[in-house]
Amino acid sequence: MDMTTETPTNADALSTIELFPQDEDWSIQTMRLLAQVAVGGADLFECSRTAARIGTETTDGEIWYREWQRTAREVAAQGEAALADGNITTGRRALFRSCSYFRHSEFFLRSQDPRRNEAYNAGRENFRRAAALTDGRIEQIEVPFEGTTMEGYIVRPDGSGARRPTVLFLGGADSWAEELYFLGGSEFPDRGMNVVMVDTPGRGSSLRFKQLYSRPDYEVPVRAVLDVLEQRDDVDADRIGLAGVSFGGYYAPRAAAFEPRVKAVAAWCGTWSILTDFYEFYPPLQEQLQWLSGSADDAEAREKLAKFTLDGVADKIDVPVYVMHGTDDIIMDINGARRFVDALTTDDVTVDIYDQAGSLHCSYDYFSVATARLTDWFAHKI
C-alpha cells in the first residue's frame, strides 16, 4: 500500500479561538462558523459582535439562540434591502451568511424543540433565494428514495451544462446540505468539478420532516443519489467521487466499499466505530446522535450505532482513499482513523494527520488549507 502522510509544521501551538471560554462546545462550534468566513459563509465581525452580546460568562442556551437569531434576521434584512435596491451580489451574499447564522442558532437546542425546524426553514429559504441568484451555478435537485425524496443541490463551475467529474459530498451529524456549500463545497467547482450536496438519511430536511434516520448501510441512499446523477447530461458518470466530513467519515467509506460507480473516496475525519469513536468518545453529542439514529434512549442508540463500523468493510474498498484527521480532535477519536487506515488494502492511500495547525475537529483551524488539499486530491483522482 502506497501511503503518504504529511504534517504541517508552520504553527507552534494550537490555534483555538475561544470566543466563549466558559463553554468549550460553544467555542468549537463557533470556530466551525468562523472557518467559513473565507468562502462567504459568515463575516468575522458579525460573529464577533454576536459573541460580544452573548458574553464570556453565561452558559444559558436561550441567550445563545436569541443572539444568533438576531444576527441571522438582521443580516437577512440587509440582504432583502439590497435586493430591493437592485444590488444582487450584496443581497445574495447576505442571504448566504444569514443561512449560516440560522443554522448556528439552533445547534444547541434540544432535538424536539420546534424552534429547530423554524430556524432550519428560515435558513434553507435564504440559501435557496441566494442560490437562485448564482446564474445557474447552484441547482436544486430531488432524489426519489423509499417513497419520498431527499432534497439537495448540484453546484457547477458555470451554467454551461458541460459534462464534468462530480463529487457527492456527505455531511456529518445533522449538518445541513446547505452548510456543505461553505464547508468545502464551493471549492470543487473552482477546480472544474461539480459537487452534489443532499440531505441523506439522518440529516437536514430528511431527518426533520421525513423521519429518514441514519442507517449503517449508507450505500443504499448513496446508490439512489448516483442513480439520479448518472442520468444527467452535466455529470460524467465515469468520474464520480465521494467525500464525507465528520460522521460522513463513516458514510463515505462504507458506501464506497459497495458502490462500484465511486472512483475515489475521502474521509475528512476517519473513523472505525461510530459507537466508540464518536458516541462514547464525545458525550455532548449523544443526544444529537440519538435523534439522528431514531433512538428513544441511550440503550437503543448504543444498539443501533454498534452496527456503524468499518470492520469487515474497509478491506473491500478498492479505489483511491484520502483520510484527513487532527491529533487533538476531541469529537472523533483519531485512533479510529488509524484503525481504518491500517485496515485498508487498496494500493492508493493518502493520509494527512495534523498535529499542530489543523489538529482540531475537521481542521476548522486550518480550513483554507484543509479544503484545498481535499479538493485538489479529487481533481487528481477522478
N, C-alpha and C positions, 0 to 999 in steps of 0.2 A: 504494500500500500504506500503510495507516494503522498507524504503529508508535509504541509508547510505550516509552521507555527510562527507567528510574528507578535512581538510585544512592544508597544510604543515606549520610548524612553525619554520623551520630551516633557515629562512632568515629575516633580519631586514629591508631590503629596496628593491626596485625594482632592478633587475639585468639587466637593459637595457645596451646594448653595443652600444654606439653612435660613430661608426666609421665615421659617417657623421653628425656631429652636425648641419650642415647647412640645412639638409633636413631630416625630421622625417621619411618620407616614405622610403628613401634610407636606413636609419639605420634599420628600422623594417624588410625590405625585406632582408637585409644582415644578420640580426640575423637568419632569416629563413635558409639561406645558412650555417651559422656557426653552427647551430644546427645539421646539417648533417655530421659534421666532425667526430663524434663518430662512424658513420657507413660507412665511406668511400665515402660520397657524396661530400666532399670538404676537403681541407687542410687548417689549420688555417693560416699558414704563406704565402701560396699562396694568400689567401684572404687579409691578412694584407699588403702584398706588392702591391697588386692591389689597395687597398684603399689608400695607400700612394701616388701612382701615380695620383689618382684622386684628392686627397687633401681634405681639410676641408673648402674650400671657394666657389668653383664653384657649381652651380646647373645646369650646362649645360648637358643635357641628351646625347649629342653627345659624350662628354668625357666619360661619364658612359659607353655607348655602346662600344666605342673604346677600353677602357682599359680592360673590362671584356672579350671582344672578343679576345684581345691579350693574356690574360691568358688562355682562352679556347684553342686557337690554339697552344700556347706553350706547354701546358700540353698534348694535343693530339699528338703533335710531339714527346714528350718524350715517350709517350705510343707506338707510331709506332716504334721508335728506339729500345725500349725494346723488342718488339715482334720480330723485325728483328734479334735481338741477341739471341732469344730463351728464353727470360725472361718473361714467360707467366703471372705470377702473377703480376709482376710490370706493364706490359703493360695493363692488364685488369683493374687494379686499376686506372691507369692514364686515361684510356678512360672513366671510370665511372665518375671521377671528371670533366673531360672535358665536359661531358654532362651537368652537373650541372652549369658550368660556361657559357655555351652557353645559357641555359635557363635564367640565371640571366641577361645576357647581353641584352636580348630583352624585358625584363619585362616592361620597361617604354616607349617603342616605341609606336607610335600611332597604332591603331588596323589594319589599312590598309597599314602600312609600309611594303614593300616587304622584308625588312631585318628580319622581324619576322619569315617569312617562311624559310629564308636562315639559320637563327640560329637554328630554330627548326629541320630542316633536318639534319644539321651537328650534333646537339646534339643527336638526335634519332639514327643516324647511328653509332655514337660512343658507345652509350649504347648497341645497338644490337650486335656490334662486341664484346664488353665486355661480354655480356650475353652468347654469343656462346662459351665462354671460361670458363663456370662455371660447366662443367661436367654434363650437363643435368638438373641443378637445375632451370634454367630460360628458359622457352619455349615460343616462340611467338605463339599467338593464334589470330584467327579472328572470329568474331561473326556476322552472317548474320542479317541484320536489314534494313528494309524498302528499299529494292532494292540496298543496298550497304553493306558494312561491317564496324564493329567497331573493331579497332586493339588494341591489348594489350598483356598481358603476364600472365602466371601462374608460380609462384615461389614455389618450393617444397623443403622440407628438404634435399632431396637427389634425385638421379636419378633412384631409385629402382622401381618407379611406384606403390608403396604401396598406398592403399586406405586410404585417410585421411580426417579429417574435413577441411573445406575450408571457407575462409572469402573473400568476394568480397569487395574490398576497393575502395571507390569512392572519387575522388578529388574534389576540390572546383572551384573557378573562373578561369578556364583555367589552372589549374595545369596539367602538362603532366602525362600520365600514368607512364612514366619512372621515374619522380621525386618521385612518391609514394613509389618506392623501398627504397628511402632514408628518407622518411617521416614516417617511421614505418614499411614499407612493409617487410624489411629484418628481422624484429623481429618475425613475425608469424612463418616462417619456423624454427627458433631457438627454438620454443615451440611446434614443432611437427605438425603444421598446414600448409596447402597450403594457399597462398594468391593470389588473382587474381586482376589485375590492368588493366582496359580497358578504352580507350578513349571514354566514353559515350557522349551523346549529350552536346554541349557547351564546349568541352574540347579538347585539343590536336589536333590530326590529323582529328578527326570528325568535329571540328569547322573550321579548316583552309582549308581543302581540300574537304570536303564533304557537307558543309553547313548544318550539323546536329546541329541545335541550341538547347539551353537548353529548357526544357519544364516542366510544373508543374506536369504532370502525369509521374513521373520518374519510376514508377513501370513498365512502358512499356519497356524501354531499359533494365532495370534490369531483367525483365522476359526473354528477349532474351538471356542475358548472362547466366542465370540459365538453360535455355533450353539446351545450349551447355554443360555446366558443368555437368549436371546430366547424360550425355551420356559418360562421361569419366570414365575409369576404376580407375583412381587415385583420384577420388573425391567421398567422402561419401555423397551422396545426402540427407541423413537424418540428416546431421550435417553441415548445411550451415549458416554462419553468414554474417552480412552486416555492414560495417563501413563507415562513411563519415566524412571527415575533412573539416573545414571551410564551404563553401557553401554546401558541402556534408552533413553538419549537417541538411540540409533540405532534400536533396535527399534520404538519407538512411532511416530516419523515414517514409517519405512519401511512399517509396517502401515497407517497412516492414508492413505497415498497410494493404496493398492489395496483398501481395505476401506470401502465406502460407508456401512456402518452406524455408523462412527465420526463423531461430530458435532463433536468438538473434541479437540485433541491437545496434550500438553505434553512438552517435553524438558527435564528437570531435569539439566542438563549437555548442551549442544548438541554436535553433532559433525558432521563431514563424511566422514571416512575413519577407520575403526577402526584400520587398519594404521598410518597416520601420526600420527593424533591421540591414540592410546591405546597401541598395542603398541610403537611406536618412541619415543613421547614419554615413556613411563614404564616403563623396562626391569624394575623389580622385579616387575611383574605379568605378565611374559611367560610364565613357566611356567604361571600360572593360566589365561592366555588360550589357551595350547597345549592344556591339559587340556579346557577347556570347548568348544573347537572340534574336539576329537577328533583333534588333530595329534600326530604321533610326534616331531616335532622343530621347530626354528626355521624351516627352509625350508618345511616343509609348512604351518606356521601362517601364514607370510607369504603363501603362495599362496592359502590359504583366506580369510584376513582381508582381502585386497585386494578381495574381492567385497563386503565390508561398507562400501558407500559410498552416500551420498545424491546423488551425481552422476547426473543424469537422473531423480531421484526427487522431490527437493524441490519442483520446479515443478509436480508433479502433485497436491500437497496443496491442496485447495480448501475447507478448513474452518478455523476459528479456531486459531491456533497460539500457544503460550506457550513462551518459551525463557528459562531461568534459568542463569546461569553466573557464576563468580568470576574476577577477573583474576589471582589468584595460585594458581589451580588447577594443581598440579604433576602431577596424574594424567591429566587430559584437557586437551588444548591448546585454549585459548579461541579461537584462530584458526580452529579447526574450527567452533565455534559461529558465529563471524562469517560464515564462508563459507556455512553453512547458511541463516542469516538473509538474507544477500544474494541467495540463490538462490530464496527464496520468492516466489511470485506471488499468493498469497491476499491478500485485502483486509484481513484482521483478524489482525494480528501484535502480540503484546505481548512485550517483551524486558526482562528485568531483568539488568543487568550490575553486579555488586557489586565495588567496588574498595577497600572498607575492611572493615567487618564483613560477613561473608558471602562473602569473596573466596576462601575455600578450597574444596576439592572438595566438591560437594553442599552447600555452605554450612553445614557442620557447626557453624561458629562463629556462626551466625545462625539456628539451626534453627527456633526458635519462629516467627520472622518469615517465614522461607522457606516452611515448611509451611503457614502461614496464607495466604500470598499464592497459593500453588499451589492450595489447596483453595477459597479464595474465588473465584479465577478460574473454576474449573469450576462453582461454584454459579451464576455469572452466564452461563455459556456453554452449559450443557446443560439 
